[in-house]
Amino acid sequence: MKHSGKALQAGFKLILRGLILVAGIYVIGIVARMLSDAIAALAYLPLILWVLFSGAVLFFFRDPDANVPDEKDCVLSPAHGRVDCIEEFNEPEFMGGHCRRISMFLSPLNVHTQNAPVSGKVAYLKQTPGKFIAAMKMEAGLQNENVLIGLDTQEVPGGKLGVRLIAGYLARRCVPWVKVGDEVNRGERISMIQFGSRCDIYIPLQMKVVVNLGDKVKGGETILARLS
């Protein structure tokens, strides 16, 4: 007969469509459950990241007490780091001319608090804006943002000693904890530079440098120079 079975075919098509719809719902349910499990697992990720971040911050901001040596007539390192420059240098701002510059590079793994290299009085404090080139480069000392701390002291010839805090590519903050007029004792905390950076110390030419290039030094502990 004409058109025989077409109604049944139409019925089967509807049944098939219904089956596809049901299968789709099941698939959506399975995917939703998988996504839900994944989201539940990821719910702990922010907490894990916070714990790792907190550990890194506590490591970086560690602030050990310095074991200050009893020896007098010497200059201590103001920073923890590695000596990578010892040279005669012209520092007109506080030292008033030629002096000896000892420069230390501070990696992100070093302690980043600084200590007074001698006992004395803060006579000069100046922050100079500048660039933020990598602190491992020697030109960073002249071009980067920095803070110069000048100390009047009876412990070195000429009575003057300077410490320059130098920001680096990551270190964007030099934070002095002293102000002009403050009295400081050798080994006392005076400042902090956040993240990888550089610290210079300016001493009179008459003093004998007793560290070498490449030496690792500790702030408030390592002797950099003695009276010659």
SULKATA-V793709 format. One record per pair of residues at least 12 apart in sequence whose C-alpha atoms are under 6 Angstrom apart, sorted by the first residue. I is the first residue (numbers start at 1). J is the second residue. Records with the same first field share a line. If there is no record, write none. Layout:
# SULKATA-V793709
I=J + J
This chain:
# SULKATA-V793709
66=220
67=221
68=187 + 220 + 221
73=155 + 227
74=225 + 226
75=117 + 118 + 223 + 224 + 225
76=117 + 220 + 222 + 223 + 224
77=117 + 219 + 220 + 222 + 224
78=114 + 115 + 116 + 117 + 219 + 220
79=114 + 218 + 219
80=111 + 217 + 218 + 219
81=104 + 105 + 106 + 216 + 217
82=104 + 105 + 214 + 215 + 216
83=103 + 104 + 213 + 214 + 215
84=104 + 213 + 214
85=102 + 103
86=101 + 102
87=100 + 101
88=100
89=101
99=203 + 204 + 205
100=202 + 203 + 204 + 205
101=201 + 202
102=200 + 201
103=199 + 200
104=198 + 199
105=198
106=196 + 197 + 198
107=196
108=195 + 196
112=192 + 193
113=191 + 192
114=189 + 190 + 191 + 192
115=187 + 188 + 189 + 190 + 219 + 220
116=186 + 187 + 188
117=186
118=186
119=184 + 185 + 186
120=151 + 152 + 153 + 183 + 184
121=151 + 152 + 182 + 183
122=150 + 151 + 180 + 181 + 182
123=150 + 151 + 152 + 180
124=149 + 150 + 180
125=148 + 149
126=147 + 148
127=146 + 147
128=145 + 146
129=145
130=143 + 144 + 145
131=143 + 144 + 145
132=144 + 168 + 169
133=168 + 169
134=168 + 169
135=168 + 197 + 198
145=167
146=165 + 166 + 167
147=164 + 165
148=163 + 164
149=162 + 163
150=162
161=202 + 203
162=201 + 202
163=200 + 201
164=199 + 200
165=199
166=198 + 199
167=197
168=197
170=195 + 196
171=194 + 195 + 196 + 197
173=193 + 194
174=193
175=191 + 192
176=191
177=190 + 191
178=190
187=220
207=226 + 227 + 228
208=225 + 226 + 227 + 228
209=224 + 225
210=224 + 225
211=224
